[in-house]
């Protein structure tokens, strides 16, 4: 399957970035698939020379802690619902390493640094279920990214690559007192870049679930230059709160809610809010799905042309 990363004009109609290109005579099969998934088709006898990228099925791993994690359950449910192929991976797999040999993409569901790394107290659960990924697991996740993998951090887990991978970014609402900022659960206004691969197919403005979530901005590095983070979706410059209650919305204005950061040969995707919250916000599912597809994009050697 090929993708048009910059879109293309076909028969006087502009196809947006991220449109799929199915070459050849696919006959009834492609029409059957189109009807089942409700994706419109547009046929053409010719296509101008355009840039394409090949999309292959990424080898996807989803971290499954020995301790029950509600966020992992909802991510797993959503992936199953939309028929993604994936492997659940436990702490011991992360600690063993060689992750890049097995996976192209790894999702870490929302979790605190301490619980992800150190696990739970053995006084609360049996010892075999108490361990986290440990320092060796952190190193292996970083190695996975630097050797070409895509690591997707969900909500609270975004703090892990910020704290341990050396990304020159900061979470602007972390450690703010509740008198300055509080967002326990509301809908907020996001502005999305639909030209970015993680934003393909998205409306430019969407509502997002914010539940004690995150906001990011780059910080200067040693040479005084800002770090390279691609902001895929950011909180609006005004009227951030769409529904619910929030104190200090100015702390979010213009900050990144979803970002991509290069690390070695791979990327870290920061999903700073629950894109999949309890399987409900269909408007933001694509941010998670596109992040997965990011690990399956391959450069093509020449523009596609009839």
C-alpha positions in Angstrom: 0.0 0.0 0.0 1.3 3.5 -0.9 0.5 6.8 0.8 0.5 10.3 -0.7 2.4 12.2 2.0 1.8 15.6 0.3 -1.5 14.8 -1.2 -2.2 15.1 -5.0 -4.6 16.6 -7.4 -6.6 13.9 -9.3 -9.3 14.8 -11.8 -9.5 18.4 -10.4 -10.0 17.1 -6.9 -7.3 17.7 -4.3 -6.6 14.5 -2.3 -5.3 15.4 1.2 -2.0 14.3 2.7 -2.2 10.8 3.9 -4.5 9.5 1.1 -3.9 5.9 0.1 -2.9 4.9 -3.4 -4.1 1.6 -4.7 -2.5 0.9 -8.1 -3.7 -1.6 -10.7 -7.1 -3.2 -11.2 -8.3 -4.3 -7.8 -11.8 -5.0 -9.0 -14.6 -5.9 -6.7 -12.3 -6.4 -3.7 -11.3 -2.8 -3.2 -15.0 -1.7 -3.5 -16.0 -4.3 -1.0 -13.4 -3.0 1.5 -14.4 0.6 0.8 -18.0 -0.2 1.7 -17.1 -2.1 4.8 -14.8 0.5 6.3 -16.8 3.5 4.8 -13.7 5.0 3.1 -14.5 6.8 -0.1 -12.8 5.8 -3.4 -11.8 8.0 -6.3 -10.7 6.3 -9.5 -8.4 7.7 -12.2 -6.8 6.4 -15.4 -3.7 8.6 -14.8 -1.8 10.2 -11.9 0.8 12.9 -12.2 4.3 12.2 -10.9 3.9 12.5 -7.1 5.9 11.6 -4.1 4.7 8.4 -2.4 5.7 6.4 0.7 5.2 2.7 1.1 3.1 1.7 4.2 3.9 -1.8 5.5 2.3 -3.4 8.6 4.4 -2.4 11.6 5.4 -4.9 14.2 3.5 -3.5 17.2 4.1 -4.2 20.8 1.9 -2.9 23.7 3.4 -2.9 27.2 1.3 -4.8 29.6 2.3 -4.4 33.2 1.9 -7.2 35.7 -0.1 -4.7 37.7 -3.5 -3.9 36.3 -3.5 -0.8 34.2 -6.8 0.7 33.0 -5.2 2.7 30.2 -3.5 -0.5 28.8 -6.9 -2.2 28.9 -8.6 0.6 26.9 -5.7 0.7 24.4 -5.8 -3.0 23.9 -9.6 -3.0 23.5 -9.4 -0.2 20.9 -6.7 -2.0 18.9 -8.7 -5.2 18.9 -11.8 -3.3 17.9 -10.1 -1.8 14.9 -8.3 -5.1 14.1 -4.7 -4.1 14.7 -2.2 -6.9 15.0 -0.1 -6.5 18.1 1.8 -8.4 20.8 1.4 -7.7 24.5 4.9 -7.4 26.2 5.7 -7.9 29.8 8.4 -6.4 32.1 10.8 -9.3 31.5 10.6 -8.8 27.7 11.5 -5.1 28.1 14.4 -6.0 30.5 15.7 -8.7 28.1 16.3 -6.1 25.4 16.8 -6.6 21.6 13.4 -5.0 21.2 14.2 -3.6 17.7 14.7 -7.1 16.4 11.0 -7.8 17.3 9.1 -4.6 17.0 8.9 -1.4 14.9 6.5 0.3 17.3 6.0 0.1 21.1 3.2 1.7 23.0 3.6 2.4 26.7 0.2 3.1 28.3 -0.2 5.9 30.8 1.7 5.2 34.0 3.8 7.1 36.5 7.5 7.0 36.3 7.8 5.2 39.6 5.3 2.5 38.9 6.6 1.8 35.4 10.2 1.6 36.5 10.0 0.2 40.1 6.7 -1.6 39.9 4.5 -2.1 42.9 5.3 -2.8 46.5 5.6 -6.5 47.2 3.5 -5.9 50.3 0.6 -5.2 47.9 1.0 -8.0 45.3 3.0 -11.2 45.1 6.7 -10.6 44.3 6.4 -12.0 40.8 3.9 -9.3 39.9 5.7 -6.5 41.7 8.6 -5.7 39.4 8.8 -2.8 36.9 11.0 -2.5 33.9 14.0 -1.2 36.0 16.9 0.8 34.8 17.8 -1.9 32.2 14.3 -1.6 30.7 14.7 2.1 30.4 18.0 1.6 28.6 16.5 -1.0 26.3 13.6 1.3 25.4 16.0 4.1 24.6 18.1 1.7 22.5 14.9 0.6 20.7 14.3 4.2 19.6 17.9 5.1 18.7 18.1 2.1 16.4 15.0 3.1 14.4 12.0 2.2 16.5 9.0 4.4 17.3 8.0 4.7 20.9 4.5 6.0 21.7 4.1 7.4 25.1 0.5 7.8 26.4 -0.4 10.7 28.6 1.5 10.4 32.0 4.1 8.1 30.5 5.3 11.0 28.4 7.3 12.1 31.4 9.6 9.0 31.0 11.3 10.0 27.8 11.5 13.6 29.0 13.3 12.5 32.2 15.4 9.6 31.0 16.0 9.9 27.3 17.6 13.4 27.3 14.9 15.0 25.2 15.3 18.8 25.6 11.6 19.3 26.2 9.6 20.1 29.3 6.1 19.4 30.6 4.9 22.9 31.3 2.1 21.9 33.7 4.0 19.4 35.8 4.3 20.3 39.4 2.1 23.4 39.2 0.0 23.9 42.3 -3.7 23.4 42.0 -4.1 27.1 42.8 -2.3 27.9 39.5 -3.5 25.1 37.3 -6.0 22.3 37.6 -7.6 20.2 34.9 -9.2 17.1 36.5 -11.4 16.3 33.6 -12.7 18.4 30.7 -12.9 18.9 26.9 -10.3 21.2 25.4 -9.7 22.8 22.0 -6.9 21.5 19.9 -5.4 22.8 16.7 -4.0 19.9 14.6 -1.6 19.9 11.7 -3.2 17.5 9.1 0.0 17.7 7.0 2.0 15.9 9.6 1.9 12.1 9.3 0.5 11.8 12.9 -2.2 14.3 12.0 -3.2 12.8 8.6 -7.0 12.7 8.1 -7.7 15.0 11.1 -9.8 18.1 11.2 -7.7 21.2 11.9 -9.7 21.8 15.1 -10.9 19.0 17.4 -12.1 18.5 21.0 -9.8 16.4 23.2 -10.2 14.8 26.6 -7.9 16.4 29.2 -7.7 14.5 32.5 -4.7 15.8 34.5 -2.9 15.6 31.2 0.3 17.1 29.7 1.6 20.1 27.7 5.0 20.4 26.1 7.5 23.0 24.9 11.1 22.8 23.8 13.9 24.1 26.0 17.2 25.5 24.9 20.0 23.0 24.4 23.7 23.6 25.0 24.3 25.7 21.9 21.3 28.0 22.8 19.1 26.6 20.0 15.7 25.1 20.8 15.3 21.3 20.5 13.7 19.8 17.4 10.2 18.8 18.4 7.5 18.6 15.7 4.2 19.9 17.2 1.4 17.8 15.7 -1.4 19.2 17.8 -1.4 22.1 20.2 -3.8 23.7 22.6 -5.6 26.7 21.1 -4.3 30.2 21.8 -7.6 31.2 23.3 -10.8 29.6 24.6 -9.0 26.4 25.3 -11.8 25.0 27.6 -14.7 23.7 25.6 -16.7 21.9 28.2 -16.2 21.1 31.9 -14.1 22.9 34.5 -10.5 24.1 34.5 -8.4 26.6 36.4 -5.5 28.4 34.7 -6.1 27.5 31.1 -3.5 30.1 30.1 -0.9 27.5 31.2 -1.9 25.4 28.1 -2.4 28.1 25.5 -0.2 27.4 22.4 1.6 24.5 24.0 2.0 21.2 22.3 -0.4 18.4 23.2 1.0 15.9 20.7 4.6 16.0 19.5 7.3 14.0 17.7 10.9 14.1 18.7 13.8 12.5 16.8 16.2 10.4 18.9 18.9 8.7 16.9 17.4 6.8 14.0 13.9 6.6 15.6 11.2 8.8 17.1 9.4 9.3 20.3 5.7 10.3 19.9 4.3 12.1 22.9 0.5 11.7 23.1 0.0 14.2 25.9 -3.7 13.4 26.6 -5.8 10.2 26.4 -6.5 10.1 22.7 -8.5 6.9 23.3 -10.2 7.8 26.6 -12.4 4.9 27.6 -13.0 4.1 23.9 -15.1 7.2 23.4 -13.4 10.2 21.6 -13.5 9.0 18.0 -12.2 12.4 16.8 -8.8 11.7 18.3 -8.4 8.0 17.7 -6.4 8.8 14.5 -3.6 10.4 16.5 -2.9 7.0 18.1 -3.5 5.0 14.9 -1.3 7.3 12.8 1.4 7.1 15.4 1.4 3.4 14.9 1.5 3.7 11.1 4.5 6.0 11.5 6.6 2.9 12.2 5.4 1.3 8.9 6.3 4.2 6.5 9.1 3.5 4.1 10.7 5.9 1.7 10.3 5.1 -2.0 13.1 5.5 -4.5 11.2 7.5 -7.1 8.0 9.4 -7.5 5.0 7.4 -8.6 3.9 8.0 -12.2 1.8 6.4 -14.8 
